[in-house]
């Protein structure tokens, strides 16, 4: 029989000082955003079609011709169609909603408009997607320590100037939270544009 007096004592509960809770909550929020973003990237990579491997007995010239006939595929969202576009838009939406807007979404006004239905504006989708692609590249460890600074200076600042301009893609959208009406300015049909001149 074992001696009960030599039993292992129960560990003390872990306590975090109150002054460290804010730092801990901030760190946890950042980590959760990174985990979400990594999940988005993994989902995106998992949904990309893989190129078929040439047969071992296929001549090299035929393989090269087939590669040239297909041409390079674009990762830009406006070049995608169907399911690939939907998957990329969903991944972009996650990045915009969980990282971009919480950090860079400033107050909405008539001089700095924003539209909750940004995904209905092709220009906004294109600019946000380009911004996201640059963010993925420049926040990677291989981009070096100055990658995030380069992203802010060369990509974010320029994109925000155009996206949030009074005459930008959201210029026709209502900015009042009590009137969440979304409207896109109508453009003349191509045949009507030439007839009025």
C-alpha positions in Angstrom: 0.0 0.0 0.0 1.1 3.5 -0.7 1.5 6.2 1.9 -1.3 8.8 1.5 0.9 11.5 3.0 3.2 11.2 0.0 0.5 11.8 -2.6 1.2 14.5 -5.2 -0.4 17.8 -4.3 -2.9 19.3 -6.7 -1.4 22.1 -8.8 -2.3 25.7 -8.0 -4.8 27.3 -10.4 -3.1 29.5 -13.0 -3.9 33.2 -12.4 -3.3 36.1 -14.8 -2.9 39.5 -13.2 -5.8 41.9 -14.1 -3.4 44.4 -15.7 -2.3 41.7 -18.2 -5.8 40.7 -19.3 -6.0 43.4 -21.9 -2.7 42.3 -23.5 -3.8 38.7 -23.4 -7.2 39.4 -25.0 -5.4 41.5 -27.7 -2.9 38.7 -28.4 -5.7 36.1 -28.5 -7.7 38.2 -30.9 -4.7 38.6 -33.2 -3.9 34.9 -33.1 -7.5 34.0 -33.9 -7.5 36.4 -36.9 -4.3 34.8 -38.1 -5.8 31.3 -37.6 -8.9 32.3 -39.6 -6.7 33.7 -42.4 -4.6 30.6 -42.5 -7.8 28.5 -42.8 -9.0 30.7 -45.7 -5.7 30.3 -47.5 -5.8 26.5 -46.9 -9.3 26.4 -48.2 -8.3 28.4 -51.2 -5.3 26.2 -51.9 -7.4 23.1 -51.5 -10.0 24.2 -54.0 -7.6 25.2 -56.7 -7.5 22.6 -59.5 -4.2 20.8 -60.0 -2.7 20.4 -63.4 -2.8 16.9 -64.8 0.6 15.2 -64.9 1.9 14.2 -68.3 2.2 10.5 -69.0 5.7 9.2 -68.6 5.8 8.1 -72.2 4.5 11.4 -73.6 7.1 13.2 -75.8 8.5 16.4 -74.2 7.5 18.5 -77.2 3.8 17.6 -76.9 3.9 18.4 -73.2 5.5 21.9 -73.8 2.9 22.6 -76.6 0.0 21.7 -74.2 1.4 24.0 -71.5 1.7 26.9 -74.0 -1.8 26.3 -75.4 -3.3 26.7 -71.9 -1.3 29.8 -71.1 -0.7 31.2 -67.7 -3.6 31.2 -65.3 -4.4 34.3 -63.4 -5.0 34.4 -59.7 -6.8 37.8 -60.1 -10.4 37.5 -59.1 -11.7 39.3 -62.2 -10.1 36.6 -64.4 -11.9 33.8 -62.5 -15.3 32.4 -63.3 -17.8 30.1 -61.8 -16.9 28.2 -58.7 -13.3 29.5 -58.6 -14.7 33.1 -58.5 -17.1 32.2 -55.7 -14.4 30.5 -53.6 -12.1 33.4 -54.1 -14.8 35.9 -53.2 -15.7 34.0 -50.1 -12.0 33.9 -49.0 -11.7 37.7 -49.8 -14.8 38.4 -47.8 -13.4 36.6 -44.7 -10.2 38.7 -45.0 -12.2 42.0 -45.5 -14.6 41.3 -42.7 -12.3 39.8 -40.1 -9.0 41.6 -40.6 -9.3 44.6 -43.0 -12.4 46.3 -41.7 -11.7 45.8 -37.9 -8.3 47.3 -38.3 -8.6 49.8 -41.2 -12.4 50.5 -41.4 -12.7 54.1 -40.3 -15.8 56.2 -39.8 -18.1 56.4 -42.8 -19.0 59.8 -44.1 -19.9 61.4 -47.4 -16.3 62.3 -47.9 -15.1 58.8 -47.0 -17.9 56.4 -48.1 -17.9 52.7 -47.6 -20.6 50.2 -48.6 -21.4 47.1 -46.6 -22.3 45.4 -49.9 -18.9 46.1 -51.3 -18.9 42.8 -53.1 -21.5 44.2 -55.5 -19.0 46.8 -56.8 -16.6 45.2 -59.3 -14.1 47.9 -58.9 -14.1 47.5 -55.1 -13.8 43.7 -55.4 -10.9 44.2 -57.8 -9.0 46.7 -55.6 -9.6 44.7 -52.4 -8.5 41.5 -54.0 -5.3 43.1 -55.3 -4.8 44.5 -51.8 -5.3 41.1 -50.3 -2.9 39.3 -52.7 -0.3 41.9 -51.8 -1.0 41.4 -48.1 -0.5 37.7 -48.4 2.8 38.2 -50.2 4.2 41.0 -48.1 3.2 39.7 -44.6 4.8 36.3 -45.3 8.1 35.6 -43.4 10.0 35.5 -46.7 9.0 39.1 -47.4 11.4 40.2 -44.6 10.9 42.6 -41.8 10.0 45.5 -44.0 7.2 43.6 -45.9 4.3 44.9 -43.8 5.6 48.5 -44.0 5.9 48.1 -47.8 2.3 46.8 -47.9 1.0 49.8 -46.0 2.9 52.3 -48.0 2.7 50.9 -51.5 -0.7 49.1 -51.4 -3.0 49.9 -48.5 -2.6 53.7 -48.6 -3.2 53.9 -52.4 -6.2 51.5 -52.3 -7.9 53.4 -49.5 -7.5 56.7 -51.4 -9.4 55.2 -54.4 -11.9 53.1 -52.5 -13.0 55.7 -50.0 -12.9 58.7 -52.4 -16.1 60.8 -52.6 -16.2 59.9 -56.3 -15.0 56.3 -55.8 -16.9 53.0 -56.2 -19.1 53.7 -53.2 -20.0 57.3 -54.1 -23.6 56.3 -54.9 -24.2 54.3 -51.7 -26.2 55.7 -48.8 -23.9 56.3 -45.8 -26.6 56.6 -43.1 -26.8 53.5 -40.9 -30.5 54.1 -40.4 -31.0 54.0 -44.2 -28.9 51.1 -45.4 -30.0 51.5 -49.0 -27.4 50.4 -51.5 -27.5 51.7 -55.0 -25.1 51.6 -57.9 -25.1 54.5 -60.4 -26.6 53.4 -63.7 -24.4 53.5 -66.7 -25.7 54.1 -70.2 -26.0 51.1 -72.5 -23.1 51.0 -75.1 -25.4 51.6 -78.0 -27.1 54.6 -76.3 -23.8 56.2 -75.4 -22.7 56.5 -79.0 -26.2 57.7 -80.2 -26.3 60.7 -77.9 -23.1 62.2 -79.3 
